[in-house]
Amino acid sequence: MTTLHIEYCHPCGYLKRAVAVQEAVLRQFGTELESATLTVGDHGVFAVRVDGQPVFDIADDEFDVDDIVRRVRKQL
């Protein structure tokens, strides 16, 4: 099964974004995932990985839940 991992910067206030991405992915692909985890980070991190492979990094891309879901779909 596939794992989703979201690391987010708590001091930056990214918790709501992380939960929104987690919820959207679980709604779309919940039966295809083994787990969907959140990890607290810092220094501006907001990264999404599927099976350890980077799907989204806020340092490189603009935040868009729908775009992240599309990227996750490509990895599944």
C-alpha positions in Angstrom: 0.0 0.0 0.0 1.0 3.6 -0.5 2.0 6.1 2.2 1.4 9.8 2.3 3.6 12.0 4.4 3.1 15.8 5.0 5.8 17.7 6.9 4.7 21.2 7.8 6.1 24.2 9.7 4.2 24.8 12.9 5.7 28.2 13.7 4.7 29.4 10.2 1.0 28.4 10.8 0.9 25.7 8.1 -1.2 23.3 10.2 -4.4 24.2 8.5 -2.8 23.8 5.1 -1.4 20.4 6.1 -4.8 19.2 7.4 -6.5 20.5 4.2 -4.2 18.5 2.0 -4.5 15.4 4.2 -8.2 15.6 4.1 -8.4 16.2 0.3 -6.1 13.3 -0.4 -7.9 10.9 2.0 -11.3 11.8 0.4 -9.9 11.0 -3.1 -7.7 8.1 -2.4 -8.4 6.8 1.1 -8.8 3.2 0.1 -5.5 3.3 -1.8 -3.5 4.5 1.2 -1.9 2.6 4.0 -1.3 5.8 6.0 -1.5 9.6 5.7 0.7 11.2 8.3 1.5 14.7 9.5 4.9 15.6 10.9 5.7 18.9 12.6 8.7 20.8 11.2 10.1 24.3 11.2 12.1 26.7 9.1 9.2 27.2 6.6 8.9 23.6 5.5 5.8 22.3 3.8 6.5 19.1 1.9 4.4 16.3 0.6 5.8 12.8 -0.2 4.2 9.7 -1.5 6.2 6.5 -0.6 9.1 8.8 0.2 9.1 10.4 -3.2 8.7 14.3 -3.2 5.4 15.4 -4.7 5.3 19.0 -3.5 7.6 21.4 -1.8 6.5 25.0 -0.9 10.1 26.2 -1.5 9.6 25.3 -5.2 5.9 25.7 -5.9 2.9 27.8 -4.9 0.4 26.2 -2.5 -2.7 24.8 -4.2 -4.6 21.9 -2.7 -6.1 20.7 -6.0 -2.7 20.7 -7.7 -1.2 18.7 -4.8 -4.0 16.1 -5.1 -3.3 15.9 -8.9 0.4 15.3 -8.2 -0.5 12.6 -5.6 -2.8 10.9 -8.2 0.2 10.7 -10.6 2.2 8.8 -8.0 -0.5 6.3 -7.3 
